[in-house]
């Protein structure tokens, strides 16, 4: 659609439009000309009259993610949804312009996304997690795949998300680790992040809450090699390791880990029951309230695999 023009504009908006006197804010928007929002978005305010694009943008406050504006009749509609959310439907219309907020970070309530891993894309989680200087936010690039910013409708995502927070790990109060499968959270662990570094928060002694509590808390003293880097040796490479004592593939148990290399040694030698795809990463997690195991003589329920591994942080 050649008539459509897209550009980014930093709008120095006067907060008097929001009835807050003597203050201003600098807000970045991506403006897309020749397009309007036709469905899938929640309108929170609509005005009409002799307005301008800047005045419409000034109405896009804290609860607003997008707006569209008609230069012909001055209609301004403010929407709650953010530009990357699923279900939005756009229609070509030369009279309209869409303004989409560009975000420095991705937030959900009091949590900020530090890392989002996507299953089976052929890129190891550790390689992205430890890639100092690689940032997908501060601000989030407008061209970053929308599916890779969502916790639902993410099938087209082809990469991991790495926040600048991983290289600026300060003032962290809590860390929330979440497993997503079929658009739904299926497991989580909350860690005490006070006084930690990027990698040191991941230890069972810091667990505050979990879908596996109290079982995982009771097992704290016997979990093996608890770390993000995990156990990577020979034919096995397991990250974010919440695993019981190493004994033999047939009897070992765990709560979760990430397979960053396939096939795993236990898989090669036929000691694991579930069949796994050849592509990494694989997010193994317990779908129960306690231990799980892959071994043929395990005595515990089999694990499941997640679609997304998300790490959120709460600042003090």
Beta strands, then each sheet from edge to edge (+ up, - down):
strand 1: 5-14
strand 2: 24-39
strand 3: 43-47
strand 4: 66-70
strand 5: 76-79
strand 6: 89-101
strand 7: 107-108
strand 8: 111-118
strand 9: 161-162
strand 10: 172-181
strand 11: 184-192
strand 12: 207-210
strand 13: 231-233
strand 14: 236-243
strand 15: 254-259
strand 16: 282-285
strand 17: 304-306
strand 18: 308-315
sheet 1: 1+ 2- 6+ 4- 5+ 3-
sheet 2: 7+ 8- 9+
sheet 3: 7+ 8- 18+ 10- 11+ 12-
sheet 4: 13+ 14- 15+ 16- 17+
end
